[in-house]
């Protein structure tokens, strides 16, 4: 592992461990709220492809009904009837993403990197993802900041999945490739701070 990658991994472990410890009461509170709001588990693990095309489960607080996967696409638009009441709040505030700190701690993900994608969508851009998946996927990146209101963008689409594949994902891929061409710890820290400013503290 290159020195830069060692330093990035150390930063990931430090930040994810600190985050899980500091946010433990909030995590417990959100989990209880999810359970009280609708039937099903508090957490939901959805399969994505990680570094080297290795599949893994990305953990989130459950924001949809328990059979959501069987009654709709992996892409979610605003107004999707599968989203629960508490789920709408969690998605709007991005609190549903907090369990991914565990994914970072165990090494499936990084704090900063291309967002993890469903295998069938990544396969549609195989050549791009052969490059993108040379690094761990991340909780946040430039695309996550720019498309923080992605569900709203898809809400008026007749076919949200087609719009995502033909218009949004190619633009995300361009941002992923730009990040890979110029990675550094300084840039990662800048992205984390911008995420806090534009997504968390908004």
C-alpha atoms as an extended CHARMM CRD file, in Angstrom:
* protein
*
       202  EXT
         1         1  UNK       CA              0.0000000000        0.0000000000        0.0000000000  PROA      1               0.0000000000
         2         2  UNK       CA              1.4170000000        3.4050000000       -0.9990000000  PROA      2               0.0000000000
         3         3  UNK       CA              2.2480000000        5.9350000000        1.7700000000  PROA      3               0.0000000000
         4         4  UNK       CA             -0.5970000000        8.1650000000        0.5700000000  PROA      4               0.0000000000
         5         5  UNK       CA             -3.0360000000        5.2500000000        0.8420000000  PROA      5               0.0000000000
         6         6  UNK       CA             -1.7240000000        4.3660000000        4.3100000000  PROA      6               0.0000000000
         7         7  UNK       CA             -2.2910000000        7.9310000000        5.4600000000  PROA      7               0.0000000000
         8         8  UNK       CA             -5.7840000000        7.9720000000        3.9230000000  PROA      8               0.0000000000
         9         9  UNK       CA             -6.6710000000        4.7230000000        5.6880000000  PROA      9               0.0000000000
        10        10  UNK       CA             -5.4240000000        6.0630000000        9.0240000000  PROA      10              0.0000000000
        11        11  UNK       CA             -7.5570000000        9.1800000000        8.5360000000  PROA      11              0.0000000000
        12        12  UNK       CA            -10.5710000000        7.0080000000        7.6730000000  PROA      12              0.0000000000
        13        13  UNK       CA            -10.1730000000        4.8880000000       10.8160000000  PROA      13              0.0000000000
        14        14  UNK       CA             -9.6720000000        7.9280000000       13.0520000000  PROA      14              0.0000000000
        15        15  UNK       CA            -12.6450000000        9.8730000000       11.6850000000  PROA      15              0.0000000000
        16        16  UNK       CA            -15.0600000000        6.9310000000       11.5130000000  PROA      16              0.0000000000
        17        17  UNK       CA            -14.2060000000        5.7160000000       15.0280000000  PROA      17              0.0000000000
        18        18  UNK       CA            -14.5370000000        9.2360000000       16.4370000000  PROA      18              0.0000000000
        19        19  UNK       CA            -17.8030000000        9.7550000000       14.5750000000  PROA      19              0.0000000000
        20        20  UNK       CA            -19.3450000000        6.4980000000       15.7790000000  PROA      20              0.0000000000
        21        21  UNK       CA            -18.3480000000        7.2820000000       19.3530000000  PROA      21              0.0000000000
        22        22  UNK       CA            -19.5140000000       10.8880000000       19.3630000000  PROA      22              0.0000000000
        23        23  UNK       CA            -22.7630000000       10.1600000000       17.5150000000  PROA      23              0.0000000000
        24        24  UNK       CA            -23.7210000000        6.9970000000       19.4280000000  PROA      24              0.0000000000
        25        25  UNK       CA            -26.7250000000        8.5980000000       21.2200000000  PROA      25              0.0000000000
        26        26  UNK       CA            -28.0000000000       10.0320000000       17.9310000000  PROA      26              0.0000000000
        27        27  UNK       CA            -27.5560000000        6.6720000000       16.1770000000  PROA      27              0.0000000000
        28        28  UNK       CA            -29.5510000000        4.9250000000       18.8850000000  PROA      28              0.0000000000
        29        29  UNK       CA            -32.2740000000        7.5910000000       18.7710000000  PROA      29              0.0000000000
        30        30  UNK       CA            -32.6360000000        7.4100000000       15.0000000000  PROA      30              0.0000000000
        31        31  UNK       CA            -32.7480000000        3.6110000000       15.1280000000  PROA      31              0.0000000000
        32        32  UNK       CA            -35.5690000000        3.6990000000       17.6750000000  PROA      32              0.0000000000
        33        33  UNK       CA            -37.4820000000        6.2700000000       15.5920000000  PROA      33              0.0000000000
        34        34  UNK       CA            -37.2160000000        4.0650000000       12.4870000000  PROA      34              0.0000000000
        35        35  UNK       CA            -38.5290000000        1.0360000000       14.3940000000  PROA      35              0.0000000000
        36        36  UNK       CA            -41.4410000000        2.9980000000       15.8560000000  PROA      36              0.0000000000
        37        37  UNK       CA            -42.3930000000        4.4920000000       12.4910000000  PROA      37              0.0000000000
        38        38  UNK       CA            -42.8420000000        1.2910000000       10.4620000000  PROA      38              0.0000000000
        39        39  UNK       CA            -42.4070000000       -2.4740000000       10.5600000000  PROA      39              0.0000000000
        40        40  UNK       CA            -38.9660000000       -3.8340000000        9.8080000000  PROA      40              0.0000000000
        41        41  UNK       CA            -35.3600000000       -3.4970000000       10.9580000000  PROA      41              0.0000000000
        42        42  UNK       CA            -33.7580000000       -0.1680000000       11.8190000000  PROA      42              0.0000000000
        43        43  UNK       CA            -30.8740000000       -0.7700000000        9.4240000000  PROA      43              0.0000000000
        44        44  UNK       CA            -30.9300000000       -1.6990000000        5.7660000000  PROA      44              0.0000000000
        45        45  UNK       CA            -27.9680000000       -3.2060000000        3.9160000000  PROA      45              0.0000000000
        46        46  UNK       CA            -28.0200000000       -2.8160000000        0.1560000000  PROA      46              0.0000000000
        47        47  UNK       CA            -25.4520000000       -4.5560000000       -2.0250000000  PROA      47              0.0000000000
        48        48  UNK       CA            -23.0120000000       -2.4020000000       -3.9650000000  PROA      48              0.0000000000
        49        49  UNK       CA            -19.7000000000       -3.0500000000       -5.7010000000  PROA      49              0.0000000000
        50        50  UNK       CA            -16.5240000000       -1.9220000000       -3.9740000000  PROA      50              0.0000000000
        51        51  UNK       CA            -12.8460000000       -1.8130000000       -4.7530000000  PROA      51              0.0000000000
        52        52  UNK       CA            -11.8860000000       -4.4520000000       -7.3110000000  PROA      52              0.0000000000
        53        53  UNK       CA            -15.5710000000       -5.1070000000       -8.0890000000  PROA      53              0.0000000000
        54        54  UNK       CA            -15.9370000000       -6.8510000000       -4.7140000000  PROA      54              0.0000000000
        55        55  UNK       CA            -19.5900000000       -6.7980000000       -3.5770000000  PROA      55              0.0000000000
        56        56  UNK       CA            -20.3650000000       -5.5490000000       -0.0800000000  PROA      56              0.0000000000
        57        57  UNK       CA            -23.3150000000       -4.2510000000        1.9030000000  PROA      57              0.0000000000
        58        58  UNK       CA            -23.6690000000       -0.5130000000        2.4140000000  PROA      58              0.0000000000
        59        59  UNK       CA            -25.4880000000        0.1680000000        5.6690000000  PROA      59              0.0000000000
        60        60  UNK       CA            -28.1060000000        2.8680000000        6.0830000000  PROA      60              0.0000000000
        61        61  UNK       CA            -30.9780000000        3.5500000000        8.3770000000  PROA      61              0.0000000000
        62        62  UNK       CA            -34.0280000000        2.0550000000        6.6880000000  PROA      62              0.0000000000
        63        63  UNK       CA            -36.0470000000        4.8000000000        4.9750000000  PROA      63              0.0000000000
        64        64  UNK       CA            -38.3880000000        2.6190000000        2.9020000000  PROA      64              0.0000000000
        65        65  UNK       CA            -40.9240000000       -0.1190000000        3.4440000000  PROA      65              0.0000000000
        66        66  UNK       CA            -39.3260000000       -3.5160000000        3.9830000000  PROA      66              0.0000000000
        67        67  UNK       CA            -40.1620000000       -4.9300000000        0.5120000000  PROA      67              0.0000000000
        68        68  UNK       CA            -38.9880000000       -1.8290000000       -1.3990000000  PROA      68              0.0000000000
        69        69  UNK       CA            -36.4320000000       -3.7330000000       -3.4910000000  PROA      69              0.0000000000
        70        70  UNK       CA            -39.0980000000       -5.9980000000       -4.9540000000  PROA      70              0.0000000000
        71        71  UNK       CA            -41.5270000000       -3.2180000000       -5.9270000000  PROA      71              0.0000000000
        72        72  UNK       CA            -39.3270000000       -0.5710000000       -7.5060000000  PROA      72              0.0000000000
        73        73  UNK       CA            -35.9220000000        0.4000000000       -8.9460000000  PROA      73              0.0000000000
        74        74  UNK       CA            -32.6620000000        1.0010000000       -7.0760000000  PROA      74              0.0000000000
        75        75  UNK       CA            -32.9290000000        4.6710000000       -8.0650000000  PROA      75              0.0000000000
        76        76  UNK       CA            -35.2170000000        6.6920000000       -5.7950000000  PROA      76              0.0000000000
        77        77  UNK       CA            -37.0320000000        9.8420000000       -6.8630000000  PROA      77              0.0000000000
        78        78  UNK       CA            -38.6160000000       12.4000000000       -4.5700000000  PROA      78              0.0000000000
        79        79  UNK       CA            -42.1930000000       11.4570000000       -3.7990000000  PROA      79              0.0000000000
        80        80  UNK       CA            -41.4850000000        7.7260000000       -4.0760000000  PROA      80              0.0000000000
        81        81  UNK       CA            -44.3720000000        6.0220000000       -2.2160000000  PROA      81              0.0000000000
        82        82  UNK       CA            -41.9700000000        3.4210000000       -0.8070000000  PROA      82              0.0000000000
        83        83  UNK       CA            -40.3600000000        6.0280000000        1.4710000000  PROA      83              0.0000000000
        84        84  UNK       CA            -41.6440000000        6.0370000000        5.0620000000  PROA      84              0.0000000000
        85        85  UNK       CA            -42.5690000000        9.1660000000        7.0310000000  PROA      85              0.0000000000
        86        86  UNK       CA            -39.4030000000        9.1470000000        9.1200000000  PROA      86              0.0000000000
        87        87  UNK       CA            -37.5190000000        8.1210000000        5.9970000000  PROA      87              0.0000000000
        88        88  UNK       CA            -38.3240000000       11.4120000000        4.2980000000  PROA      88              0.0000000000
        89        89  UNK       CA            -36.8100000000       13.3300000000        7.1970000000  PROA      89              0.0000000000
        90        90  UNK       CA            -33.7290000000       11.1060000000        7.3140000000  PROA      90              0.0000000000
        91        91  UNK       CA            -33.1260000000       11.4610000000        3.5810000000  PROA      91              0.0000000000
        92        92  UNK       CA            -33.5980000000       15.2230000000        3.6730000000  PROA      92              0.0000000000
        93        93  UNK       CA            -31.0440000000       15.5770000000        6.4830000000  PROA      93              0.0000000000
        94        94  UNK       CA            -28.7550000000       12.7480000000        5.2300000000  PROA      94              0.0000000000
        95        95  UNK       CA            -28.9620000000       11.1300000000        8.6650000000  PROA      95              0.0000000000
        96        96  UNK       CA            -29.7550000000        7.8360000000        6.9590000000  PROA      96              0.0000000000
        97        97  UNK       CA            -26.1330000000        7.6960000000        5.7510000000  PROA      97              0.0000000000
        98        98  UNK       CA            -24.5530000000        7.7180000000        9.2430000000  PROA      98              0.0000000000
        99        99  UNK       CA            -24.2390000000        3.9020000000        9.5620000000  PROA      99              0.0000000000
       100       100  UNK       CA            -21.7660000000        4.0270000000        6.6750000000  PROA      100             0.0000000000
       101       101  UNK       CA            -19.2130000000        5.1630000000        9.2480000000  PROA      101             0.0000000000
       102       102  UNK       CA            -19.1230000000        1.4570000000       10.1450000000  PROA      102             0.0000000000
       103       103  UNK       CA            -18.4110000000        0.5860000000        6.4960000000  PROA      103             0.0000000000
       104       104  UNK       CA            -15.4720000000        2.9880000000        6.6540000000  PROA      104             0.0000000000
       105       105  UNK       CA            -14.1740000000        1.5910000000        9.9440000000  PROA      105             0.0000000000
       106       106  UNK       CA            -14.1100000000       -2.0110000000        8.6710000000  PROA      106             0.0000000000
       107       107  UNK       CA            -12.4970000000       -1.0180000000        5.3690000000  PROA      107             0.0000000000
       108       108  UNK       CA            -15.3170000000       -1.4280000000        2.8480000000  PROA      108             0.0000000000
       109       109  UNK       CA            -15.4600000000        2.3120000000        2.2400000000  PROA      109             0.0000000000
       110       110  UNK       CA            -13.5140000000        5.5200000000        2.7230000000  PROA      110             0.0000000000
       111       111  UNK       CA            -14.6670000000        8.8690000000        4.0640000000  PROA      111             0.0000000000
       112       112  UNK       CA            -14.0400000000       10.3760000000        0.6130000000  PROA      112             0.0000000000
       113       113  UNK       CA            -14.2940000000        8.5710000000       -2.7110000000  PROA      113             0.0000000000
       114       114  UNK       CA            -16.6980000000        7.7840000000       -5.5570000000  PROA      114             0.0000000000
       115       115  UNK       CA            -20.0930000000        6.8400000000       -4.1800000000  PROA      115             0.0000000000
       116       116  UNK       CA            -20.7880000000        3.0700000000       -4.2040000000  PROA      116             0.0000000000
       117       117  UNK       CA            -22.9910000000        1.9760000000       -7.0840000000  PROA      117             0.0000000000
       118       118  UNK       CA            -25.3110000000       -0.9670000000       -7.7530000000  PROA      118             0.0000000000
       119       119  UNK       CA            -23.5720000000       -3.6180000000       -9.8630000000  PROA      119             0.0000000000
       120       120  UNK       CA            -26.0100000000       -3.4070000000      -12.7720000000  PROA      120             0.0000000000
       121       121  UNK       CA            -25.5030000000        0.3400000000      -13.1050000000  PROA      121             0.0000000000
       122       122  UNK       CA            -21.7180000000        0.0410000000      -12.8200000000  PROA      122             0.0000000000
       123       123  UNK       CA            -21.7160000000       -2.7150000000      -15.4520000000  PROA      123             0.0000000000
       124       124  UNK       CA            -23.3980000000       -0.3160000000      -17.8700000000  PROA      124             0.0000000000
       125       125  UNK       CA            -20.1720000000        1.7480000000      -17.6990000000  PROA      125             0.0000000000
       126       126  UNK       CA            -17.7210000000       -1.1360000000      -17.2800000000  PROA      126             0.0000000000
       127       127  UNK       CA            -14.6440000000        0.5870000000      -18.6920000000  PROA      127             0.0000000000
       128       128  UNK       CA            -15.1280000000        3.6070000000      -16.4260000000  PROA      128             0.0000000000
       129       129  UNK       CA            -15.7390000000        1.4900000000      -13.3380000000  PROA      129             0.0000000000
       130       130  UNK       CA            -12.6700000000       -0.6510000000      -13.9600000000  PROA      130             0.0000000000
       131       131  UNK       CA            -10.7980000000        2.5620000000      -13.1290000000  PROA      131             0.0000000000
       132       132  UNK       CA            -13.1730000000        3.9390000000      -10.4890000000  PROA      132             0.0000000000
       133       133  UNK       CA            -13.1230000000        0.7060000000       -8.5050000000  PROA      133             0.0000000000
       134       134  UNK       CA             -9.3610000000        0.7920000000       -8.0650000000  PROA      134             0.0000000000
       135       135  UNK       CA            -10.1580000000        2.7860000000       -4.8980000000  PROA      135             0.0000000000
       136       136  UNK       CA            -12.6000000000        2.3160000000       -2.0470000000  PROA      136             0.0000000000
       137       137  UNK       CA            -15.9870000000        3.9540000000       -2.5560000000  PROA      137             0.0000000000
       138       138  UNK       CA            -16.6770000000        6.8680000000       -0.2390000000  PROA      138             0.0000000000
       139       139  UNK       CA            -19.3470000000        8.3940000000        1.9520000000  PROA      139             0.0000000000
       140       140  UNK       CA            -18.9220000000       11.7090000000        0.1680000000  PROA      140             0.0000000000
       141       141  UNK       CA            -17.2220000000       13.2590000000       -2.8510000000  PROA      141             0.0000000000
       142       142  UNK       CA            -17.7000000000       16.0890000000       -5.3410000000  PROA      142             0.0000000000
       143       143  UNK       CA            -20.6590000000       14.3130000000       -6.9740000000  PROA      143             0.0000000000
       144       144  UNK       CA            -22.3830000000       13.7120000000       -3.6420000000  PROA      144             0.0000000000
       145       145  UNK       CA            -22.1810000000       17.4480000000       -2.9310000000  PROA      145             0.0000000000
       146       146  UNK       CA            -23.2850000000       18.5380000000       -6.3980000000  PROA      146             0.0000000000
       147       147  UNK       CA            -26.1350000000       16.0240000000       -6.5630000000  PROA      147             0.0000000000
       148       148  UNK       CA            -27.2060000000       16.2810000000       -2.9170000000  PROA      148             0.0000000000
       149       149  UNK       CA            -30.7560000000       16.9790000000       -4.1790000000  PROA      149             0.0000000000
       150       150  UNK       CA            -30.7380000000       14.1300000000       -6.6950000000  PROA      150             0.0000000000
       151       151  UNK       CA            -34.1350000000       12.7840000000       -5.6070000000  PROA      151             0.0000000000
       152       152  UNK       CA            -35.7270000000       16.1550000000       -6.3160000000  PROA      152             0.0000000000
       153       153  UNK       CA            -34.0750000000       16.2250000000       -9.7610000000  PROA      153             0.0000000000
       154       154  UNK       CA            -35.6150000000       12.8460000000      -10.5490000000  PROA      154             0.0000000000
       155       155  UNK       CA            -39.0430000000       13.5710000000       -9.0860000000  PROA      155             0.0000000000
       156       156  UNK       CA            -40.5070000000       14.9440000000      -12.3320000000  PROA      156             0.0000000000
       157       157  UNK       CA            -39.0130000000       12.2790000000      -14.6100000000  PROA      157             0.0000000000
       158       158  UNK       CA            -41.3560000000        9.8100000000      -16.3000000000  PROA      158             0.0000000000
       159       159  UNK       CA            -38.6030000000        7.1800000000      -16.0490000000  PROA      159             0.0000000000
       160       160  UNK       CA            -36.2180000000        8.0990000000      -13.1880000000  PROA      160             0.0000000000
       161       161  UNK       CA            -33.9830000000        5.0780000000      -13.7800000000  PROA      161             0.0000000000
       162       162  UNK       CA            -33.4270000000        5.9820000000      -17.4500000000  PROA      162             0.0000000000
       163       163  UNK       CA            -32.7140000000        9.6180000000      -16.5800000000  PROA      163             0.0000000000
       164       164  UNK       CA            -30.2330000000        8.4950000000      -13.9340000000  PROA      164             0.0000000000
       165       165  UNK       CA            -28.3890000000        6.1610000000      -16.3090000000  PROA      165             0.0000000000
       166       166  UNK       CA            -28.3910000000        8.4460000000      -19.3420000000  PROA      166             0.0000000000
       167       167  UNK       CA            -27.8790000000       11.8650000000      -17.7630000000  PROA      167             0.0000000000
       168       168  UNK       CA            -26.8850000000       11.8790000000      -14.0970000000  PROA      168             0.0000000000
       169       169  UNK       CA            -24.5460000000        8.8950000000      -13.7570000000  PROA      169             0.0000000000
       170       170  UNK       CA            -22.3280000000        9.9080000000      -16.7340000000  PROA      170             0.0000000000
       171       171  UNK       CA            -21.8160000000       13.3210000000      -15.1000000000  PROA      171             0.0000000000
       172       172  UNK       CA            -20.9880000000       11.6630000000      -11.7940000000  PROA      172             0.0000000000
       173       173  UNK       CA            -18.4970000000        9.3930000000      -13.5360000000  PROA      173             0.0000000000
       174       174  UNK       CA            -16.7320000000       12.4390000000      -14.9960000000  PROA      174             0.0000000000
       175       175  UNK       CA            -16.3770000000       13.8390000000      -11.4650000000  PROA      175             0.0000000000
       176       176  UNK       CA            -15.1350000000       10.4930000000      -10.1570000000  PROA      176             0.0000000000
       177       177  UNK       CA            -12.4610000000       10.3500000000      -12.8550000000  PROA      177             0.0000000000
       178       178  UNK       CA            -11.3920000000       13.9060000000      -12.0890000000  PROA      178             0.0000000000
       179       179  UNK       CA            -11.0340000000       13.0210000000       -8.4140000000  PROA      179             0.0000000000
       180       180  UNK       CA             -8.9340000000        9.9430000000       -9.2230000000  PROA      180             0.0000000000
       181       181  UNK       CA             -6.6190000000       12.0240000000      -11.3780000000  PROA      181             0.0000000000
       182       182  UNK       CA             -5.8580000000       14.4210000000       -8.5270000000  PROA      182             0.0000000000
       183       183  UNK       CA             -6.2490000000       12.6420000000       -5.1900000000  PROA      183             0.0000000000
       184       184  UNK       CA             -4.6490000000       13.9860000000       -2.0210000000  PROA      184             0.0000000000
       185       185  UNK       CA             -5.3330000000       14.1440000000        1.7080000000  PROA      185             0.0000000000
       186       186  UNK       CA             -5.6950000000       17.9030000000        1.4050000000  PROA      186             0.0000000000
       187       187  UNK       CA             -8.3900000000       17.5090000000       -1.2110000000  PROA      187             0.0000000000
       188       188  UNK       CA            -10.1500000000       14.8660000000        0.8970000000  PROA      188             0.0000000000
       189       189  UNK       CA            -10.2210000000       17.2010000000        3.8920000000  PROA      189             0.0000000000
       190       190  UNK       CA            -11.5640000000       19.9930000000        1.6980000000  PROA      190             0.0000000000
       191       191  UNK       CA            -14.3710000000       17.7330000000        0.4280000000  PROA      191             0.0000000000
       192       192  UNK       CA            -15.2460000000       16.6900000000        3.9850000000  PROA      192             0.0000000000
       193       193  UNK       CA            -15.4620000000       20.3380000000        5.0820000000  PROA      193             0.0000000000
       194       194  UNK       CA            -17.5870000000       21.2590000000        2.0540000000  PROA      194             0.0000000000
       195       195  UNK       CA            -19.8730000000       18.3160000000        2.7920000000  PROA      195             0.0000000000
       196       196  UNK       CA            -20.3490000000       19.5500000000        6.3540000000  PROA      196             0.0000000000
       197       197  UNK       CA            -21.0950000000       23.0520000000        5.0570000000  PROA      197             0.0000000000
       198       198  UNK       CA            -23.3850000000       22.2700000000        2.1240000000  PROA      198             0.0000000000
       199       199  UNK       CA            -25.0290000000       18.9970000000        3.1430000000  PROA      199             0.0000000000
       200       200  UNK       CA            -24.9360000000       18.6010000000        6.9320000000  PROA      200             0.0000000000
       201       201  UNK       CA            -25.1450000000       22.1770000000        8.2190000000  PROA      201             0.0000000000
       202       202  UNK       CA            -27.4870000000       23.5590000000        5.5490000000  PROA      202             0.0000000000
